[in-house]
Amino acid sequence: KCINLETKKFLQVCDPPNLLKDTFIKIRNKKSSLFILSQKGVLMSSTDYGQTWKLVEFLNTSFRDFAIIDENTLILVQENGDVLKYTKNTSVERIVLKTQEKEVNLTRVRFYDSNLGFLLDTNGTAWMTKDGGINFYPYKLGSVRLEDIVIINDKEYFVVGERGSIFKSLDGGLSWKSLPHKNISFTKAWYLRDENNAYFLVLNNFDQILISSDGGVNWKVSHTQDKGSLLSMAPINPKFGLKALHPNDDEEEFKENQNPNQKEIYGDILAVGQFSKISTGDITGEEIKWYKISGGDSIYSPYSILNFIIPLIAIWIFFLMLYTLIPNTNVPIRTGMAGALITSILFLLFIYAFGVYIKSFSTSTMIIYRALAAVPLFLLFIYGSCMIVLYGAEITATLQFKKKYIYNDDIFAGDLELEKYHFYKLIEILAFIYQEQKNNRKPIKEEKLVSRFYLSEFDLKKVLEKLNNAGYLISNEIGEIAAVVPSDELDLHEVYKLTISESFLVPPGDESNLAKHLEQKFTGIEKYSEEQLKGIKFSHLI
C-alpha cells in the first residue's frame, strides 16, 4: 500500500518501491512483530519472524527514526522534524506539539512501553507522553539539540545532546540534573545493568565510545575510531537482558536453570559499525575491552581505496581548474595537472592531520572558548588551507617556468651576470620562429613560444617589443607572430647589435698611451667578429 501524506489517504494503486536503491535505517520488534524502516519512506512489517513481509510506502517523504507503541501503532519522525502517528492499515495523522517556539524539529523518538515515551527536538526540549502518544508535554532541558534518550524505567531517564550536554532525571521528569562533559556533542546513548553495576555508554561526534559506572558523573574513553566506528550494540551476555541496549524491543524471558554469568560467546556486548566491522566488548570493572571479530576499515580494502581515490580526484579537478583558469597567463594543461595533483595530496594529508589534532589536542581550546571554540579552529583550518593553495600555486609556476628557476634565467631581468645569455636567447627564439614558419607555412602563436621557452607574458612582451622595433617581426591582436625579414637576409650581426650594448671601440678623443696601444687591436677584433657574424644567416640555422 501507499500513503499520500498530503491527503492522509491510502492509495489503492501505486508503483512498487525500488528497495535496491533504498537505505534501511531502523529495525524494531514487538513480540513476534518486526518493523523495518527505510530512509525513503518504506515501512516493512512481519508477524512471523521475517518469513513474510508487508510493505507500506509513505510517498514523497523520508524518515529519521521511529518507535513502536504496540503491534499496530507506530510513531515516525520525518527527516524534516515532523512526527506522525501511524495505525497499521487504518490511518496516519500528524502530531502537533503545542509550544511557543516558532518551529519544532524532532530528532529522536523512544518508547519504554505502550504508554511511556519521549520525543527529542533541536531546541533542547524533551516531550514526554504517558498515554501512548495522545498527549505530549514539554520539558525544557536546555537550548541545544538533543540526540538520544535512555529510558531506564518509568522514573529514571538519561538524555544526551550537543556541546557535551547530559541530563538525568530520577523522579519521572519532574526535575532534571545537568551532567555536562567537555564541549563535545553526543549522538547515541546506551544503558547496561547487571546485579552489581550499572553502566552508561555514549557515542560522541568523534566516534568515541565513553563509559560511566557512577551515573554519568565521570567518563572514560572505551573505544576510539580504529579501522571503523562502532555505531550499534546488543548485549550477548544474558545477565544484562536483551532489552538493555534497545528498550523499544521486547525481551524474551530466560529459562530459570540458565546461568546468567555463563557466556558461550566471549564478551558481554556485540557491536557493529562502519566498513562491516563486528566487535565484542568485555566489561571488566569500569572499562570495556574490545575485540574485533571481522570487518573494519583496512588500507587495502576496496572501500578504503575508493574512499581515498574519489576525494583525491574531486579535489584534483578543483585545483586543476584553479591553477589553469584563474591565473592571468596561459598555463599548460600538463603543468596544471601535475601541480594540482601535488596540492591535492598535500590537502588530503592536511585534512587528516587536522582531524587528528581536533580529536587529540583541541580539548583545551574547547574548554577555554566553549561555544566560540569553533572560531579559532575554523581560522586555523582556513590558514592551513590557504598556505597549501599558495604552495601549490608556487609548485605549478615552478613547473611551468622550470628553466627560469633552475638557471635563474630571466632574459631581460637587467642582471649584468646574465647579459651573456641575451644574445643566444634572441637567436634561439628567432630561429624557432623561422623554423615553425617554414614547416607550417603560417604564423606562429604566442602560446607556443610561451610553452617552448617557458616565458611569462611579461618576458614575451619584452622580446616581441625588441624584435618588432627592429623590424624583424610583426604580430597581430589575436597573438600571431610572423617573421618579415627573409631568413637568408638576416644575419647574426644584426641581432648582435640589437642585443649587445658593449663594443670593442676606444672612446673618441682619448690620446692616452693605453688607448693608442689597444685601439688597433680592438678595431681588428671588432672587424673580425663582424665578418664572422655577418657570414652566419638564419637560413643556415634552420
N, C-alpha and C positions, 0 to 999 in steps of 0.2 A: 504494500500500500504506500501511497504518497500523501503527504500533508502539506497543504498550502498555508503557510503561517499568516499570510495577509488576511485570508478569509477564515482561517482556523477550521477548514473542512477537509475531509478525506476525499481524495480523488479516486475514482473507480478505475481509471486507465492512466498509466504513466510509463515512461521508459524505464527499464531496469537500470540500476546504478552500475557503474564500472568499478567494481571493488579492487581490481588490479591497480588502478591509479589512485586509490584512496589510502589513507593512513589511519589505522586504528589507534586510538589514544587511551581508551579506558576499558577495563573489564570488571564487572561486579557480579556477585552471586547472592541469591536469597534462597536458602534451602536448595531445592533442585533446579531453580531457575537461574539461567546465566544470561547476562546482558553485556553486549559489546557495542561501543560507540565509536564511530569514525569521525574524523575531523570535518568531513564534508556533509555531515548530517544524516548518516545511515545508522540506524539502530537495529541490531540483530539480537534476537531473543530465542532461547531454547529452554524447554521444560524437561528434557530427557538427557541432561548432562552433555549436551553438544552433539547428539546424534542427528537431530534435525533442527533447522533454523527457520525463523520467520523474520522478514525484513520490513522495516518501515523507514521511508526516506522523508526527511524534512527538507523541502525544496528551498533553494536559494539561501542557505544559511550554513554556518559552520559552528562547531561546538568546542568548548574548553574543558568542561567537566560535567559529571552527573552523579546522582546518588539514588539509591533505591529506598522508597518509603515502605512499600510492601510489594508483593509479587505482581501487582497490576499498576502500581503508581510510581512514577519517576519524577525527579526534579532535575532539569537540564539547564546548564549555564552556557549561553551562547558566547561566541568569540567577541561580540560587541559589548558583552557585560550584562545583557538582559537575561532574565530567568523565566523558564517555562515549567508548567506542571502538566505532565502527560499521563493520562489514564489509558491503559492499554486497550487499543482498538475502539475507544469510546470518544475521547475528547482531548483537546490540548488548549490550555489557557495561559495567558501571560500573567505572571505575578507582579503586581505593582507595589513597590515598597514606599511607604509614606515617610518622607524625610524633608528637611529644609534645604538639603544640598541640591544644587542645580541638576546634578546628574549622579546616578548610582551605577558604577561599573563593577560588576561582581567578578571575583577571581576564583572562588572555590566554594564547593558545597559538600557538607559532611552530615551524615545522619547516624546517630547511635542506635536507634530503634525506630519503630514506626511512628513515634511521636516526637522525640527529641532530635533536633537537627540545627545546623548553623549554615549561614551564608556569610562569606567574607567579601569586602569590597576594597577599592583602591583608596578610599578616604579614611581608612583606619577604623571602620565600623564592623562589628560582628553582629549579624542579625540572627536572633535565636527564635526558634519555634518549639512549642511543646504540644502542638495539636496536629502534627503531621503535615505542616506546610500551609495551613489555612491562614494563620496569622503569624507575622514576623515582627519581633520587637528589637529595636536597635540598641547596641551597647557601644558607645564611643570609647575606643581604646587609645586612640592617638590620631595622628594626621598622615601617617604613612601607609603605603599599600600593604595589606595583609595577604599572606600567601597560603598558609596552611593552618589547620587546627587538628589537635588530637583530643577526642572526647574520651577521657579515661573512664568515667562513669557518669551518672546523672547529676553529679555535683562538681566534678573536677574537670577543668578544660585547660588546654595548653595551646597558645596561639603564637605563630612566628610570622615575621614580615620583613620589610625593607629596613636598611640602616641599623641592623642589629637589634631590632625590636623583638622582644619576647614578653608575652603576657601570660599570667596564670591566675586561674580562679579556683577556689576551693569551696565556694558556697553557692554553686548553681548560677554564677554570673552576677550576683549582687555586688560583688567587689572584685577588682582586678589588681594584681600586683605586677608591676613592670620589672623585668629582669634583663635589662639591655646587656648585650655582649658585643663590645667593639662597635665598629661602624660598618659592618658587613651584612649584606642582605641574606636572609634565609629563604629558601624556596620550598622545602619539604620538611616534615616532622614525623617522627615515629615514637612509639612508646612500647617498652617491654617490661614485663613484671613476672618474677617468679616468687617462690615462698619467702625469699630473704631480701631481695633487692628490687629496685625499680630503676629503669634506665630511660632517659630521653635521648633521642638521636635526631640531629638536624642536618640538613644539606644546605651549604651556603652557595653563593653565586660564583665561588672559585672552585666548585665541585669537590669541596672537602666535606667529610662527614665528621661531625663533632658529637661527643657523648658526654652525658652528665648523669651522675648517680646520686646527686644531692638535690634533686628537684629543680634543676635548671639554674642554680647559683653559680657553679663552677663548671667549666667545659674543657675538654681535652680533644685534640685532633686525633680521630681514629683512623681516617683514610684520606689520602691525598690522591689527586689525579695522576695515576701511574698507569700508562697504557690503557686509558679509558676510564670514564667516570662510572660510578655505581649510582643508579637512579631509582631503583625499586627493590624492595626487600620482602621476604616472607620468612617466618620462623620455621625451622625444621626440627627443633627440639620440643617435644610435647609439653615440657614444663612451662613454656610460655603461652601455649594455646594458639591455635591457628588464627584467632581473631585479633591477636595482639597488635600487629602492624597495620591491619586493614579492618577497622571497626565496621565498615559498611558491609563486609562479607560475613556470612553466617559461619558458625563454628560447629564442627562435629564433636560429639562427646567421645571421650576415650574410654576404653574398657578399664574396669577397676583394677584388673590384675596387671595393667601395663605400667612399667616403671618409668616415671616421667624424666628421670635423670639418665636413663639408658639411651644412647644415641647410636642408631645404626649407621648414620652418616656423620662424618666428622664435622663438628661445628654446630652452632646454635642458630645461625641466620644464613639463608640463601639469598644472594643479591645478584641482580643482573643490571647491565648498563650499556654504555656505548661500545660499538665495534664487536657486538656479540659477546661481551665479557660476562663471565659467570664466576662468582667467587663465593666462598663460605666464610663466615665470621664466627670466631670462637670467643665468647665473652669470658674474660678472666679478670676478676676483680673490677677495676674501674676502666679497663681497656678492652678493645676488640682486636684480636689478631686475625688478619685477613689472609686467605689462601686462594689464589687464582686457580680455578679448575680448567677453564678454556677461554678462548677468545681474547679480547683486548687488542688495543692498538699496537701493531707491530710495524717497525720501519720498513719491513719488506712486504707487508700485506698490500694487496691491490688498493684497498681503501686508503691506506696511508700514502701510497704513491700518488693516487689521484688527488688526495687532499693537499698534497704539496704542488703537484703539477698544474692543476686548474687555477688556483690563486696566482701561481707564478705566471701563467700565460696571460691572465687578465691584467695583472699589474704590468707585465712586459708590454702589452698593447698600449696601455695608458702612457707609460713613459716613452714608448716609441713615437706616439703622436705628440707628446710634449716636446721631445727633442728634435723632431723633424718639421713640425708645423709652426711652432711658436717663434723660433729664432729668426731674426731679420737677415737671414742668409740662406743659401741653399745647402742643406745638409744631405749628403749621400745616404741612401736608404740603408746600405750595409753598415755604415758608421753608426747611424741611429739605432739599428738593431743591436749591434754589439754593446753600445753604451747603455741602452735600455735594459739589456739582459743583466749586465753587471749591477746596475742600480736596483733592479727587481730583486735579485738575490740578497743584496745588502738590506733592502727594505724588509724582506721577509725575516731575515735574521734579527733586524731591529725590533720587529713586532714580537718575535719570540722572546728576545731578551727583555723587552718592556713588560711582557706578561709575567716573566719570572720575577722581575723587580716588584711589580704590583702585588704578586702573591707572597713574596718573601720579605720585602723591606719597606712596604708602604704603610705598615700598621701605625707607626708613629705619626706619619703625615695625617692619617685619618683621625687619630686621637686628638691631635693638635687643632686641626681645621674643622673637623666634624663635617657639617653639611657642605662646607666650602672646600673640602679636600679634593673634589674633582677639578677645581680651578688650577692649582699648581701642577697636578698630574696631567691635565689636559695641555697646559702650556709646555710642560716638559716633552710631551709627545709631539706637539707642533714643532718645537725647536729641533728635536732629533730628526723629524721627517724633513724639515727644510734643509738641514745640513746634508742629508742624504741626496735630496734632489739637486742641490748645488754641486755636490761632489760628483754626481752622475753627469751633470752638465759639463764639468771640467774634464771628465773622462771622455765624453763624446767630442768635445773640442780638441782634445789632445789626439784622439784617433783620427780626426779629420785633418788636422794640420800637424801630423806627426813629424814631418821633416823639419818644420819650424821649431818644434820643441826639442828634437834630437840634436840638431845642429845650431840651435839658437838663430835660425836663419830667417831674418826679416829683411827682404831685399832692399827696401827703401827706409830702413829704420834710422839712417843717418849715423850709424856706428862706424867709426873710422876703421875698426878692425875688420868690418865686413865689406868694405869698399871693393876689395879684390874679387868678390863674387858677383858684383853687379854686371860686369861686362859679360861674363859667361851666362848669367841668367837671362839677359836680354837676347843673346844669341840662341839659347835653348828655346825660349818662347817663340821667337820669330821663325826658327827652323821648324818647330812643331806646327805653326800656323801654315807655313808654306807646304809642308808635307800633307796636312789634312786637306788643304785646298786642292792640291794636286790629285789626291786619291779620290776625294768625294765630289769634286767639281762644284762645290758650293761653299758659302761662308761657314766659318766655324762658330759654334755657340759659346757664349761666355761661360756657361756652366761646365763645359768640357775643359776649359782652361783651369777653372777652379778645382775640379776634381783631379786633373792631371798633375798640376803643380802645387796642390794644397794651398791655394791662395785664398785669402779672405777677400771680401768685396772691396775693402779699403785698399789692399795691396793691388788688386786687379785694376782698380780705377787709376792708380798712380802709374802703373805700367802702360795702360792704354793711353793715358793722357800724354805721356812722354813720347810714345811712338806715333800717336796722332799728330802731335805738334811738329814732329819731324817729317810728317808726310808719308810715312811708311804704311800706315793702316788707316782704315775708315771703319766706323761702327754705326749701327742704326739704333732706333729706340727699342726694338724687340730683342736686343742683345746679340746680334750677329756681327761678326768681325771678318774683314777681308783685307788681304794684302794688296796694295795698289801698285807697288813697285815690283816689276818682274824680278824673279829670284836671280836671274843671270846678270842683272844690272846693279844689284845691291851687294856691296862688299862689306867685309868686317871692319874696314877702317871707318866707314860712316857710322857704324854702331859704336865703335871705339870713341869717336869724337863726341857722340851723344852721351856716353856713359862716363868717361874718364875726364875729370876736370884738370888733372895734372898733365904737364908736358916736359919734354927734355930741352927746354929753351932757357937761355940766360936772360935775365931782365935787361931790357934796352937801357943804355947809358951807364952800365956798370963797367968801369975801367980797371977794376982790381985785377991783381995777378991771378987770383983764383978763377975769375970769370974768363980771362983770356986763356987760361990753361984748360978749362972744361968746355968752352964754347964749341970748339971744333969737334971734340969727341961727342958732345951732346947732339950736335947737328947731324953727325954721322949715324948715331943711334936712332934719332927721330926719322931720318930718311929711310933707314933700313927697315924699321918697324912699319912705316907707312907703305913701303913697297911690298913687304910680306903680307900685310893685312889686305891691301888692295888686290892682291893676287888670289884671295880666297873669296869666292862668290857664294851666295846662299844656295845656288843651284848645285854647288859641289857638296853641300851638307845634307841634301835630301835625296 
